[in-house]
Amino acid sequence: MEPPNGLPQGLTEQQFAVISAKVRDAAAHLAGHAQIHGSRASGTATADSDLDIAILVPPQHFGEIWREKFGAPNPGSAKFRTMQHAYETGKIQCGEAGLRALRKELESDLGIAVDISIIEEGGPFDQGPYLPLIGHTTEGTADDQQRT
């Protein structure tokens, strides 16, 4: 069940416009399309629900980002286990993605917890419903749009 007004549940149009612009600016280098997902997109949020933001990228690009963000950690290390988990789930968490400052800024703006992740299109975490950010298209990634 999607929120009837097309906005993430619990956000005003002004809040959604502001966070949309901030996410687009901060995540532009990832060349994905950012969308709201989770309970605030489906209309099932509770008062203490976080705001989930997915930056969806094609599988090949996800692999490139994954290699860039994790490098070659020592086998068995915590970073290695985190890297494996990201690969298996198709989800790179906010901290590993270099988006922690953005998350903190959005949390300060909204007064609620925010989760931002890079999600592999077609991977286990690529599940809707999604609400596109204001000013964002769902017609493919930025790479797709540049090729047309």
N, C-alpha and C positions, 0 to 999 in steps of 0.2 A: 504494500500500500504506500504509494508516493504521497508526500504532503500535497494538499490540494492547491496551494499557491505557487508551486514550483520552487520554493525556497527550502533550504535545509530546516528541519523542524527546530523551532526555538530561536531562529535568527531573523532579524529584520532585513528588509531589502537593502538598507544602507550598510548594515554589517556585512552582508553577503557581497555587496559591491566592493567594499574596502578589502576584505580578505581575498576576493577573487583577483584584484589588481596586485596585491602583495605576493600571492602565490605565483601568478603569471610571471611577474618580474624576477622573483627569486629562483624560480625553477626553469626559466627559459632555456638555460644551457643544457638541460636534460632532454630537450626536444621531444617531450611527451605531451599527452593531454591530461590535464589535471581535472579531477572530478571529485565530488563528495560521494561517499558511499557509507554503508553501515546504517545504524538506526536513525540517524538524522536525515538520511536520504529516503529511507523506507517509511518514515513517519511513525516509528515505534520507539523513539527516544524517551528516556525518563529524565527527571531533573538532573541527575548526575551523569548522564551519558556524555561521552566525549564526541568531538567532531573528527570524523575520519576523512582524510584527504588522500586520494590515490593519484599518483602520477603514472599513468599507463604508458608503457613503452613496448615496442615490438620485441620478440624474443632475441633477435640478433643484437639489438641495441641494449637490451637488458644484460646480455653477456658481456658487452663492452664496458658498461657501467660497473658491473659486478667485478670484473678484472681490475678496473681502475681504482675502485674504492677499497678493495681488499688486498691487492697485490699478491705476495707469496708469503703468508704467515707460516710460522713454524708448525709442522704437523702436531696435532694434539693440544695446541694452545687454545685459549679461550677465543681468540680472534679466528683461528682456523675453524673451530666448531660453529662460530657465528657465521662465517663464510659458507660453510657447508649447509647450514640451515637456510640461509638466504637462497642458495642455489636450488635446494630441494623444494622450497615453498614458492619460489618466484617472487619473493618480497624482500626488499632491502629497507631496513628500518631507518627512521629519521636520523639518528646519530651517525650511522655508517654512511648515509647518503649525503652528509654534510648540510643537513637542513635543520639542525637543532636551534640555531638562532631564529630562524623563521618560525619554528614551532613556538618558541618562548614568546616571540612578539605577538603571534596570533592569540596565544593563551592570555596574554596581558590585555589585548584589545577586547576579547570576548568574555573573559572571566570564566572560561570553561577549559577543560583539558582538550588538547588537540593532538592527533596522531597523523603524521605525514609519512607515507611510504612510497617507494618506487615499486610498482607492480608490473610483472611480466604479463603482457596480453596473452590470454589463453592459459595462463598458469593457474595453480590452485587458488590463489587469492583474487583472481579476476572474476569477481562475482558481484552482480548488481543487487539491487538497483543502483544506478548512478544518477547524479544531478550534475550537469556540466557547470563549470564556473561561469559567471557572467562575463561575456565577451570571449568565451572559449567555444570552439566548435568541437563536435564529436565526430567530425568527418575525417578520421585518420589523424596521424601525428603530424607535427610540424614538418618532418622529413617528407611525408607523403604529400603535403600541401606544396612544398617547394618543387617537387618533381612535376606537378601538373601545370 
